Amino acid sequence: MRDTPNYIKSLLLPNAKSPRGRRVWSIDLETAWLPFFLATNTMGDTAIPADALGCPIRLAYDKDGSVKFSKTGRPVSRVARPISDSVTLIRQNFVANLQQYAEQVATDRQKDYAKQVEMATTAGKPIIAHDKVELDKAIQLQLEEAMRQAQGEAIPEAPEPQKELVTAQ
């Protein structure tokens, strides 16, 4: 393997667009998934039903057939099953491609890959050590606070003893 494939390079380029609609696998449904699936249907690569593409967000229903509501009282929506199933398949294939690419680079360029692993491990050690120290401090503070609270609850404040009046002589 000599050059990085273009599909991998394109994943690493910044994209200024930042859509704000319903997301499926953290990708915007309206501006990414729907146009993609319309294109794949057009090319004959998928056969997602027209009703799923025409109404991709649907009401969710409980097992008894009634409309499902969240704890806040809002109706719950879901993505049409054919779309969510297709996204799941793409996600699984995406992960497989990432793993295959990494494995191929690690095999074809063993020394360079091992050097990257060593550099990353060495660079990460001070951060791990710092985080460990900070976490230990934070846990110790929480423990001390919990002990103070437990002691305060366990030992109710005894009323101040009444002073005896003594007459002066």
N, CA, C and O of each residue as an XYZ file, in Angstrom:
676
protein
N       0.862     -1.175      0.000
C       0.000      0.000      0.000
C       0.900      1.226      0.000
O       1.739      1.386      0.886
N       0.726      2.090     -0.991
C       1.609      3.242     -1.123
C       0.935      4.533     -0.718
O       1.487      5.307      0.064
N      -0.251      4.772     -1.241
C      -0.948      6.030     -0.976
C      -2.213      5.771     -0.181
O      -2.830      4.711     -0.277
N      -2.579      6.764      0.603
C      -3.828      6.687      1.352
C      -4.979      6.827      0.357
O      -4.964      7.733     -0.476
N      -5.978      5.942      0.432
C      -7.120      6.054     -0.493
C      -7.846      7.390     -0.304
O      -7.877      7.938      0.798
N      -8.416      7.896     -1.370
C      -9.117      9.189     -1.325
C     -10.291      9.184     -0.356
O     -10.564     10.200      0.284
N     -10.995      8.053     -0.236
C     -12.141      8.019      0.674
C     -11.689      8.178      2.125
O     -12.439      8.698      2.951
N     -10.478      7.738      2.441
C      -9.947      7.944      3.790
C      -9.497      9.391      3.944
O      -9.765     10.014      4.972
N      -8.822      9.930      2.945
C      -8.395     11.333      2.999
C      -9.583     12.268      3.162
O      -9.515     13.241      3.913
N     -10.678     11.972      2.456
C     -11.848     12.850      2.521
C     -12.483     12.850      3.908
O     -13.100     13.839      4.303
N     -12.340     11.755      4.653
C     -12.886     11.704      6.012
C     -12.129     12.633      6.959
O     -12.657     13.047      7.991
N     -10.902     12.952      6.600
C     -10.041     13.736      7.476
C     -10.059     15.234      7.164
O      -9.418     16.018      7.863
N     -10.777     15.628      6.137
C     -10.847     17.045      5.766
C     -11.964     17.746      6.531
O     -13.043     17.182      6.711
N     -11.710     18.980      6.986
C     -12.778     19.713      7.686
C     -13.895     20.097      6.722
O     -13.666     20.346      5.539
N     -15.102     20.137      7.262
C     -16.258     20.536      6.472
C     -16.979     21.625      7.257
O     -17.402     21.396      8.390
N     -17.120     22.798      6.669
C     -17.680     23.950      7.378
C     -19.175     23.824      7.652
O     -19.686     24.490      8.553
N     -19.887     22.993      6.903
C     -21.328     22.868      7.099
C     -21.625     22.246      8.456
O     -20.947     21.315      8.889
N     -22.636     22.770      9.111
C     -23.019     22.218     10.400
C     -24.538     22.185     10.493
O     -25.143     23.106     11.042
N     -25.168     21.126      9.957
C     -26.620     21.036      9.961
C     -27.174     20.883     11.376
O     -26.474     20.427     12.280
N     -28.438     21.269     11.560
C     -29.014     21.281     12.895
C     -30.324     20.512     13.010
O     -31.118     20.814     13.900
N     -30.579     19.549     12.163
C     -31.843     18.822     12.222
C     -31.736     17.532     13.005
O     -30.799     17.334     13.778
N     -32.704     16.659     12.797
C     -32.732     15.347     13.446
C     -31.518     14.557     12.980
O     -31.208     14.518     11.789
N     -30.850     13.942     13.908
C     -29.643     13.200     13.572
C     -29.862     11.698     13.743
O     -30.573     11.244     14.639
N     -29.229     10.957     12.857
C     -29.203      9.506     12.937
C     -27.731      9.127     12.873
O     -27.049      9.421     11.891
N     -27.247      8.475     13.920
C     -25.830      8.154     14.063
C     -25.008      9.437     13.997
O     -23.933      9.466     13.398
N     -25.519     10.488     14.613
C     -24.878     11.800     14.713
C     -24.725     12.502     13.366
O     -23.937     13.439     13.244
N     -25.460     12.064     12.370
C     -25.420     12.683     11.036
C     -26.817     13.171     10.715
O     -27.797     12.459     10.933
N     -26.908     14.393     10.193
C     -28.199     15.011      9.928
C     -29.021     14.188      8.932
O     -28.546     13.820      7.857
N     -30.258     13.915      9.322
C     -31.150     13.111      8.492
C     -31.539     13.846      7.211
O     -31.451     13.288      6.117
N     -31.968     15.095      7.353
C     -32.509     15.840      6.211
C     -31.450     16.222      5.182
O     -31.696     16.141      3.978
N     -30.278     16.638      5.649
C     -29.281     17.145      4.696
C     -28.243     16.117      4.266
O     -27.500     16.355      3.315
N     -28.181     14.978      4.952
C     -27.184     13.973      4.584
C     -27.815     12.625      4.223
O     -27.654     12.139      3.104
N     -28.533     12.026      5.177
C     -29.051     10.680      4.930
C     -30.102     10.643      3.828
O     -30.023      9.799      2.936
N     -31.088     11.543      3.870
C     -32.147     11.482      2.848
C     -31.597     11.687      1.436
O     -31.903     10.889      0.551
N     -30.790     12.738      1.191
C     -30.227     12.865     -0.162
C     -29.371     11.661     -0.562
O     -29.387     11.236     -1.718
N     -28.628     11.117      0.398
C     -27.793      9.949      0.109
C     -28.659      8.751     -0.288
O     -28.383      8.086     -1.286
N     -29.698      8.481      0.489
C     -30.539      7.320      0.185
C     -31.371      7.536     -1.078
O     -31.645      6.582     -1.805
N     -31.772      8.763     -1.344
C     -32.445      9.046     -2.624
C     -31.485      8.757     -3.784
O     -31.885      8.198     -4.805
N     -30.221      9.142     -3.616
C     -29.229      8.881     -4.661
C     -28.963      7.390     -4.817
O     -28.853      6.892     -5.938
N     -28.857      6.671     -3.694
C     -28.594      5.226     -3.801
C     -29.804      4.484     -4.370
O     -29.645      3.492     -5.083
N     -31.000      4.956     -4.061
C     -32.187      4.371     -4.693
C     -32.174      4.652     -6.193
O     -32.470      3.770     -6.998
N     -31.828      5.887     -6.563
C     -31.775      6.275     -7.978
C     -30.798      5.388     -8.739
O     -31.076      4.974     -9.864
N     -29.652      5.096     -8.121
C     -28.628      4.282     -8.776
C     -28.928      2.783     -8.688
O     -28.230      1.970     -9.294
N     -29.968      2.422     -7.931
C     -30.320      1.020     -7.794
C     -29.496      0.276     -6.754
O     -29.540     -0.953     -6.690
N     -28.746      1.010     -5.940
C     -27.922      0.379     -4.913
C     -28.719      0.027     -3.659
O     -28.333     -0.868     -2.907
N     -29.825      0.728     -3.432
C     -30.720      0.426     -2.320
C     -32.144      0.417     -2.845
O     -32.422      0.870     -3.955
N     -33.027     -0.104     -2.031
C     -34.453     -0.122     -2.386
C     -35.252      0.294     -1.163
O     -36.150     -0.421     -0.720
N     -34.915      1.457     -0.623
C     -35.620      1.962      0.553
C     -36.993      2.426      0.089
O     -37.086      3.193     -0.869
N     -38.062      1.979      0.747
C     -39.414      2.336      0.317
C     -39.630      3.850      0.276
O     -39.100      4.593      1.102
N     -40.416      4.282     -0.700
C     -40.695      5.710     -0.879
C     -41.362      6.321      0.360
O     -41.115      7.482      0.686
N     -42.208      5.540      1.052
C     -42.870      6.109      2.230
C     -41.866      6.385      3.355
O     -42.050      7.321      4.133
N     -40.814      5.579      3.441
C     -39.786      5.818      4.463
C     -39.008      7.091      4.142
O     -38.661      7.856      5.042
N     -38.738      7.313      2.867
C     -38.019      8.527      2.466
C     -38.938      9.742      2.506
O     -38.483     10.852      2.781
N     -40.217      9.545      2.235
C     -41.178     10.641      2.238
C     -41.593     11.068      3.631
O     -41.929     12.231      3.852
N     -41.573     10.144      4.564
C     -41.915     10.439      5.962
C     -40.906      9.713      6.857
O     -41.232      8.693      7.464
N     -39.681     10.241      6.938
C     -38.632      9.536      7.673
C     -38.769      9.606      9.189
O     -38.233      8.752      9.895
N     -39.473     10.604      9.696
C     -39.669     10.732     11.140
C     -41.135     10.458     11.434
O     -42.022     11.108     10.881
N     -41.379      9.494     12.308
C     -42.738      9.045     12.580
C     -43.011      9.020     14.070
O     -42.093      8.989     14.889
N     -44.286      9.034     14.401
C     -44.660      8.885     15.803
C     -44.274      7.499     16.280
O     -44.372      6.520     15.540
N     -43.835      7.431     17.523
C     -43.563      6.131     18.141
C     -44.825      5.682     18.862
O     -45.562      6.495     19.420
N     -45.058      4.395     18.841
C     -46.244      3.833     19.482
C     -45.832      2.816     20.538
O     -44.834      2.112     20.385
N     -46.616      2.749     21.615
C     -46.398      1.744     22.640
C     -46.882      0.396     22.118
O     -47.509      0.317     21.062
N     -46.581     -0.666     22.874
C     -46.969     -2.019     22.458
C     -48.479     -2.168     22.310
O     -48.948     -2.979     21.512
N     -49.243     -1.386     23.079
C     -50.701     -1.467     22.999
C     -51.274     -0.652     21.840
O     -52.490     -0.607     21.652
N     -50.399     -0.010     21.063
C     -50.849      0.752     19.902
C     -51.110      2.225     20.174
O     -51.426      2.974     19.249
N     -50.986      2.650     21.412
C     -51.213      4.060     21.732
C     -49.944      4.871     21.457
O     -48.836      4.335     21.464
N     -50.125      6.157     21.217
C     -48.989      7.048     20.961
C     -48.110      7.077     22.199
O     -48.597      7.170     23.326
N     -46.820      6.998     21.972
C     -45.853      6.974     23.067
C     -45.476      8.402     23.450
O     -45.237      9.244     22.585
N     -45.425      8.665     24.757
C     -45.027      9.970     25.269
C     -43.812      9.812     26.173
O     -43.645      8.793     26.842
N     -42.963     10.843     26.179
C     -41.803     10.831     27.062
C     -42.232     11.189     28.474
O     -43.392     11.530     28.707
N     -41.316     11.112     29.402
C     -41.620     11.456     30.793
C     -41.995     12.920     30.940
O     -42.693     13.292     31.884
N     -41.532     13.763     30.004
C     -41.876     15.185     30.059
C     -43.223     15.477     29.413
O     -43.680     16.620     29.420
N     -43.864     14.446     28.852
C     -45.173     14.622     28.254
C     -45.170     14.933     26.768
O     -46.222     15.192     26.183
N     -44.006     14.909     26.162
C     -43.930     15.170     24.717
C     -44.073     13.859     23.943
O     -43.637     12.806     24.408
N     -44.690     13.931     22.756
C     -44.786     12.707     21.950
C     -43.390     12.277     21.483
O     -42.547     13.114     21.160
N     -43.166     10.981     21.453
C     -41.879     10.438     21.039
C     -41.920     10.184     19.533
O     -42.909      9.678     19.003
N     -40.830     10.543     18.855
C     -40.738     10.248     17.423
C     -39.608      9.258     17.206
O     -38.726      9.103     18.051
N     -39.649      8.597     16.072
C     -38.612      7.632     15.716
C     -38.344      7.750     14.225
O     -39.151      8.295     13.472
N     -37.208      7.236     13.821
C     -36.845      7.229     12.407
C     -37.427      5.963     11.795
O     -37.402      4.898     12.412
N     -37.951      6.083     10.575
C     -38.548      4.934      9.878
C     -37.560      3.769      9.852
O     -36.372      3.954      9.589
N     -38.062      2.580     10.124
C     -37.225      1.382     10.255
C     -36.301      1.147      9.052
O     -35.127      0.846      9.266
N     -36.772      1.270      7.784
C     -35.856      1.013      6.665
C     -34.651      1.965      6.653
O     -33.551      1.585      6.253
N     -34.878      3.199      7.094
C     -33.770      4.155      7.136
C     -32.826      3.798      8.284
O     -31.611      3.758      8.095
N     -33.371      3.541      9.458
C     -32.501      3.216     10.592
C     -31.736      1.917     10.342
O     -30.577      1.805     10.741
N     -32.363      0.931      9.689
C     -31.666     -0.314      9.366
C     -30.525     -0.066      8.375
O     -29.449     -0.650      8.499
N     -30.768      0.799      7.398
C     -29.732      1.115      6.414
C     -28.572      1.864      7.056
O     -27.411      1.613      6.731
N     -28.881      2.782      7.964
C     -27.831      3.521      8.673
C     -27.001      2.552      9.521
O     -25.778      2.672      9.583
N     -27.657      1.604     10.164
C     -26.932      0.605     10.964
C     -25.978     -0.196     10.090
O     -24.833     -0.433     10.475
N     -26.435     -0.608      8.934
C     -25.590     -1.359      8.009
C     -24.391     -0.515      7.583
O     -23.263     -1.007      7.550
N     -24.635      0.750      7.258
C     -23.549      1.643      6.847
C     -22.550      1.829      7.988
O     -21.338      1.820      7.771
N     -23.067      1.996      9.201
C     -22.183      2.160     10.362
C     -21.309      0.921     10.544
O     -20.106      1.040     10.779
N     -21.897     -0.246     10.439
C     -21.123     -1.483     10.590
C     -20.066     -1.606      9.493
O     -18.936     -2.014      9.759
N     -20.435     -1.253      8.258
C     -19.479     -1.300      7.158
C     -18.381     -0.255      7.336
O     -17.217     -0.506      7.022
N     -18.760      0.913      7.839
C     -17.792      1.984      8.086
C     -16.742      1.521      9.091
O     -15.543      1.699      8.874
N     -17.194      0.935     10.177
C     -16.272      0.433     11.203
C     -15.373     -0.649     10.610
O     -14.168     -0.664     10.861
N     -15.945     -1.539      9.836
C     -15.158     -2.602      9.211
C     -14.099     -2.014      8.283
O     -12.967     -2.496      8.260
N     -14.452     -0.972      7.513
C     -13.476     -0.327      6.620
C     -12.360      0.342      7.409
O     -11.195      0.255      7.023
N     -12.699      1.011      8.512
C     -11.661      1.635      9.341
C     -10.702      0.573      9.883
O      -9.484      0.752      9.859
N     -11.262     -0.522     10.365
C     -10.428     -1.589     10.920
C      -9.566     -2.241      9.834
O      -8.396     -2.549     10.064
N     -10.144     -2.442      8.672
C      -9.402     -3.057      7.570
C      -8.258     -2.153      7.136
O      -7.146     -2.626      6.901
N      -8.525     -0.861      7.028
C      -7.475      0.084      6.628
C      -6.349      0.106      7.654
O      -5.176      0.052      7.286
N      -6.694      0.184      8.931
C      -5.682      0.212      9.984
C      -4.855     -1.073      9.969
O      -3.633     -1.033     10.116
N      -5.519     -2.196      9.793
C      -4.813     -3.480      9.750
C      -3.861     -3.549      8.563
O      -2.742     -4.051      8.676
N      -4.319     -3.039      7.426
C      -3.481     -3.080      6.227
C      -2.254     -2.193      6.395
O      -1.151     -2.595      6.027
N      -2.429     -0.995      6.944
C      -1.289     -0.104      7.171
C      -0.338     -0.731      8.198
O       0.879     -0.701      8.018
N      -0.894     -1.293      9.267
C      -0.062     -1.913     10.300
C       0.723     -3.100      9.747
O       1.834     -3.374     10.201
N       0.154     -3.799      8.778
C       0.835     -4.937      8.168
C       1.867     -4.480      7.138
O       3.002     -4.956      7.137
N       1.468     -3.553      6.262
C       2.347     -3.103      5.183
C       3.497     -2.221      5.676
O       4.580     -2.222      5.091
N       3.261     -1.484      6.731
C       4.288     -0.550      7.238
C       4.483     -0.774      8.736
O       4.283      0.127      9.551
N       4.875     -1.987      9.071
C       4.974     -2.404     10.469
C       5.857     -1.485     11.306
O       5.462     -1.080     12.399
N       7.029     -1.155     10.815
C       7.954     -0.330     11.606
C       7.392      1.065     11.831
O       7.435      1.583     12.947
N       6.865      1.673     10.772
C       6.301      3.020     10.896
C       5.100      3.034     11.838
O       4.939      3.949     12.646
N       4.261      2.007     11.722
C       3.073      1.905     12.573
C       3.487      1.716     14.032
O       2.934      2.356     14.927
N       4.456      0.840     14.266
C       4.945      0.604     15.631
C       5.538      1.887     16.210
O       5.390      2.166     17.400
N       6.204      2.656     15.370
C       6.775      3.934     15.822
C       5.658      4.900     16.230
O       5.783      5.595     17.238
N       4.578      4.948     15.464
C       3.429      5.803     15.806
C       2.820      5.381     17.136
O       2.487      6.225     17.968
N       2.676      4.068     17.338
C       2.110      3.556     18.587
C       3.008      3.951     19.754
O       2.517      4.396     20.792
N       4.320      3.791     19.590
C       5.261      4.141     20.650
C       5.228      5.644     20.958
O       5.230      6.040     22.123
N       5.199      6.476     19.911
C       5.146      7.937     20.117
C       3.864      8.326     20.848
O       3.898      9.148     21.764
N       2.750      7.750     20.454
C       1.471      8.083     21.076
C       1.458      7.632     22.539
O       0.980      8.353     23.415
N       1.980      6.447     22.788
C       2.020      5.930     24.160
C       2.891      6.815     25.044
O       2.506      7.164     26.160
N       4.055      7.173     24.539
C       4.972      8.036     25.295
C       4.353      9.403     25.538
O       4.450      9.940     26.642
N       3.718      9.972     24.520
C       3.099     11.300     24.657
C       1.909     11.271     25.604
O       1.604     12.281     26.238
N       1.237     10.144     25.711
C       0.062     10.052     26.565
C       0.375      9.820     28.035
O      -0.455     10.123     28.892
N       1.556      9.287     28.347
C       1.894      8.942     29.738
C       1.802     10.124     30.699
O       1.216      9.965     31.770
N       2.349     11.306     30.378
C       2.235     12.419     31.336
C       0.784     12.858     31.553
O       0.421     13.270     32.655
N      -0.024     12.773     30.537
C      -1.431     13.155     30.665
C      -2.154     12.161     31.567
O      -2.943     12.549     32.429
N      -1.878     10.882     31.359
C      -2.487      9.845     32.201
C      -2.069     10.035     33.655
O      -2.895      9.945     34.563
N      -0.771     10.300     33.871
C      -0.268     10.495     35.238
C      -0.915     11.712     35.891
O      -1.327     11.657     37.049
N      -1.002     12.804     35.145
C      -1.619     14.033     35.673
C      -3.087     13.780     36.024
O      -3.546     14.161     37.101
N      -3.816     13.140     35.118
C      -5.229     12.851     35.368
C      -5.400     11.939     36.584
O      -6.346     12.103     37.355
N      -4.494     10.987     36.755
C      -4.567     10.094     37.913
C      -4.398     10.883     39.202
O      -5.151     10.687     40.156
N      -3.414     11.772     39.235
C      -3.181     12.595     40.432
C      -4.415     13.453     40.719
O      -4.868     13.526     41.861
N      -4.953     14.096     39.696
C      -6.120     14.960     39.879
C      -7.345     14.159     40.322
O      -8.119     14.615     41.164
N      -7.517     12.969     39.755
C      -8.641     12.133     40.143
C      -8.490     11.671     41.595
O      -9.453     11.680     42.360
N      -7.279     11.270     41.962
C      -7.041     10.860     43.348
C      -7.358     12.002     44.312
O      -7.965     11.782     45.360
N      -6.944     13.233     43.955
C      -7.236     14.401     44.805
C      -8.746     14.610     44.920
O      -9.271     14.823     46.013
N      -9.430     14.546     43.792
C     -10.876     14.781     43.780
C     -11.603     13.718     44.603
O     -12.531     14.039     45.346
N     -11.194     12.474     44.478
C     -11.826     11.399     45.251
C     -11.558     11.602     46.738
O     -12.451     11.404     47.562
N     -10.334     11.995     47.085
C     -10.005     12.235     48.486
C     -10.859     13.369     49.056
O     -11.343     13.275     50.184
N     -11.045     14.440     48.280
C     -11.890     15.544     48.736
C     -13.337     15.088     48.930
O     -13.979     15.452     49.915
N     -13.840     14.300     47.999
C     -15.205     13.785     48.130
C     -15.335     12.895     49.357
O     -16.335     12.958     50.072
N     -14.331     12.071     49.598
C     -14.346     11.181     50.749
C     -14.339     11.982     52.052
O     -15.090     11.684     52.981
N     -13.489     12.991     52.104
C     -13.429     13.836     53.303
C     -14.756     14.545     53.536
O     -15.228     14.632     54.670
N     -15.351     15.046     52.470
C     -16.646     15.731     52.593
C     -17.726     14.760     53.060
O     -18.542     15.100     53.917
N     -17.732     13.563     52.502
C     -18.714     12.555     52.910
C     -18.522     12.174     54.379
O     -19.496     11.968     55.103
N     -17.269     12.082     54.812
C     -16.991     11.752     56.225
C     -17.481     12.879     57.137
O     -18.056     12.625     58.195
N     -17.249     14.120     56.719
C     -17.725     15.264     57.522
C     -19.246     15.237     57.619
O     -19.806     15.448     58.695
N     -19.896     14.984     56.524
C     -21.360     14.947     56.534
C     -21.869     13.781     57.377
O     -22.836     13.923     58.125
N     -21.214     12.631     57.253
C     -21.642     11.460     58.022
C     -21.459     11.705     59.517
O     -22.311     11.323     60.320
N     -20.374     12.328     59.882
C     -20.153     12.632     61.291
C     -21.169     13.634     61.801
O     -21.647     13.529     62.931
N     -21.492     14.593     60.974
C     -22.479     15.597     61.352
C     -23.853     14.986     61.536
O     -24.601     15.418     62.413
N     -24.206     13.993     60.734
C     -25.513     13.348     60.832
C     -25.539     12.326     61.968
O     -26.558     12.163     62.639
N     -24.422     11.644     62.177
C     -24.388     10.575     63.171
C     -24.399     11.113     64.596
O     -24.979     10.501     65.493
N     -23.766     12.241     64.799
C     -23.693     12.800     66.149
C     -24.577     14.036     66.188
O     -24.149     15.132     65.826
N     -25.821     13.847     66.633
C     -26.675     15.025     66.708
C     -26.105     15.968     67.762
O     -25.574     15.553     68.792
N     -26.237     17.207     67.468
C     -25.701     18.207     68.394
C     -26.448     18.102     69.715
O     -27.671     18.228     69.784
N     -25.669     17.869     70.750
C     -26.260     17.780     72.088
C     -26.591     19.190     72.555
O     -25.840     20.136     72.317
N     -27.725     19.305     73.221
C     -28.054     20.639     73.715
C     -27.016     21.070     74.753
O     -26.489     20.262     75.517
N     -26.756     22.331     74.748
C     -25.769     22.872     75.677
C     -26.283     22.664     77.095
O     -27.436     22.983     77.386
N     -25.440     22.131     77.985
C     -25.912     21.887     79.348
C     -26.305     23.208     80.010
O     -25.685     24.254     79.815
N     -27.357     23.099     80.791
C     -27.815     24.318     81.485
C     -26.839     24.636     82.602
O     -26.372     23.758     83.328
N     -26.554     25.900     82.709
C     -25.615     26.326     83.737
C     -26.360     26.490     85.051
O     -27.476     27.005     85.110
N     -25.696     26.030     86.097
C     -26.275     26.195     87.426
C     -26.001     27.602     87.901
O     -24.909     28.150     87.752
N     -27.014     28.140     88.461
C     -26.822     29.469     89.023
C     -26.184     29.308     90.394
O     -26.668     28.571     91.253
N     -25.117     30.002     90.560
C     -24.431     29.950     91.837
C     -24.445     31.357     92.410
O     -24.127     32.334     91.731
N     -24.810     31.427     93.632
C     -24.834     32.758     94.246
C     -23.443     33.147     94.708
O     -22.682     32.319     95.208
N     -23.139     34.359     94.540
C     -21.811     34.845     94.939
C     -21.751     35.034     96.427
O     -22.730     35.458     97.041
N     -20.671     34.741     96.992
C     -20.527     34.892     98.455
C     -19.558     35.948     98.810
O     -19.324     36.199     99.992
